[in-house]
Amino acid sequence: MSDVTTRALRLLALLQSRSVWTGPELAAELGVTTRTVRRDVDRLRELGYPVLTSAGHGGGYQLGAGRALPPLLLSSSEAVAVAVGLRLAAASGVDGLDEEALRALAALDRILPAPVRAEVGAVTEALGVITRHAPGTRPEVLIALATAVRDRVRVRVDYERADGERFERRLEPYRVLSMEGRWYLFAWDLAREDWRTFRLDRMHAVHSSTFPIAERPTPDIDQAVRGSITVGAYSAAVTVRILAPLAAVAPRVPARAATLTADGPEACILRAGTDELHWVAMQLAWIGAPVEVIDPPELLTVIEQLHEWSGRARPAPGVTSPAG
């Protein structure tokens, strides 16, 4: 690296460290003349850094806000702080923030020196975000997949199924997304030649390749993942028409529990997967709106049994019923 480049980077670091510097102060720090400082400032401006100049008492050089975010120089401690903050943001469950933080973390992690990356991991282990309970996802898995999606390259994944069996999957990753505190990968499965959704908490390791992923028609990823999570993973599928507007029903149906689609202005269709129809009946009872069972017919029997059971409920001896 040339002396001019080294000095320009040093000048940029100084401008980022304090709001305003005078020309003589910068010259003293860099060991050059004020004329050289002016030339180095011009070089930074040519590279897209908005270095502002103000005259008079208290004036000098300062790094301003530009139309685009220029590259930043971070010290080791600053890089640790940023990376840890991004990891916490990725686990926060805040809509939109988690995926944006993950993309930024993937970009940062790629250039972190090994000692800084190790420090980030150590600090992160001592911190946590308390949200809803969900199985943990390894940070290195998140970062590796996000990077592979960005670079559009194939991956090999050490994946564990629900029954505990582990095997390798060769995938073309298209998107990593978070739903209610749990991370998923939407990918093209090369062995099955079909789209699949995978839980990241079941991944033990991810190995990226240099093979580019193929161009192919892509479905609505959000809808595909929701359908896979709410229906595809269960032994039975349920379809019910709820006689209430979609906007009124949606707040009572978790994203991982079912999918909802409008069926006119006053009704919506709920689709869900289940291994136990009684749980679906209880969820529908909590929603509280009239329902029409489309499939399976056995669900109607379960709902009727739940109605009969609720009709036999009575206050314990000595307890006055609110209705009485």
NORJO-V407558 format. One record per pair of residues at least 12 apart in sequence whose ideal C-beta (glycine too) atoms are under 7 Angstrom apart, sorted by the first residue. I is the first residue (numbers start at 1). J is the second residue. Records with the same first field share a line. If there is no record, write none. Layout:
# NORJO-V407558
I: J  J
This chain:
# NORJO-V407558
7: 30  40
8: 40  43  44
9: 73
10: 30
11: 26  30  40  44
12: 44  49  73
13: 73
14: 26  29
15: 51  61  62  63
16: 63  73
19: 62
20: 60  62
21: 60  61
22: 60
23: 37  60  61
26: 61
41: 61
48: 66  68  70
49: 63  70
50: 63  64  65  66
51: 63
52: 64
76: 116
79: 112  116
80: 116  119  120  123
82: 108
83: 105  108  112  120
84: 120  123  124  127
86: 101  104  105  108
87: 105  124  139
88: 127  129
89: 101
90: 102  105  142
91: 129
92: 129
93: 131  181
98: 178
99: 177  178
102: 142  146  176
103: 146  150
105: 143
106: 143  146  147  150
109: 143
110: 147
124: 139
131: 181
132: 180  181
134: 181  182
135: 201
136: 201
137: 183  200  201
141: 200  203  206
142: 176  183  200
144: 206  208
145: 173  176  185  206
146: 176
147: 208
148: 173  208
149: 173  174  175  176
152: 212  213
153: 208  209  210  211  212  213
154: 170  171  172  209  211  213
155: 171  173  206  207  208  209
156: 168  170  207
157: 169  171  203  206
158: 203  204  205
159: 198  202  203
160: 202  204
166: 204
169: 189
170: 190  191
171: 187  188  189  190
172: 187  188  190  213  214
173: 185  187
174: 186  187  188  218  221
175: 221
177: 225
179: 229  255  256
180: 254  255  256
182: 199  201
183: 200
184: 197  198  199  200  225
185: 198  200
186: 221  224  225
188: 216
195: 219  224
197: 225  228  229
226: 255  259
227: 259
229: 256
230: 256  257  258  259  271  272  273
231: 271  272  273
232: 273
233: 273
234: 273  274  275
235: 275
236: 273  274  275  296
237: 271  273
238: 271  272  274  280  295  296  299
239: 269  271  294  295
240: 270  284  291  292  293  294
241: 263  267  269  291  292  294
242: 267  268  270  287  289  291
243: 266  267  289  290  291  292
244: 267  289
245: 265  266
246: 260  262  268
249: 268  287  289
252: 286  287
253: 270
257: 272  283
258: 270  271  272
259: 271
277: 298  299  302
278: 302
280: 299
281: 299  302  303  306
284: 303
285: 306
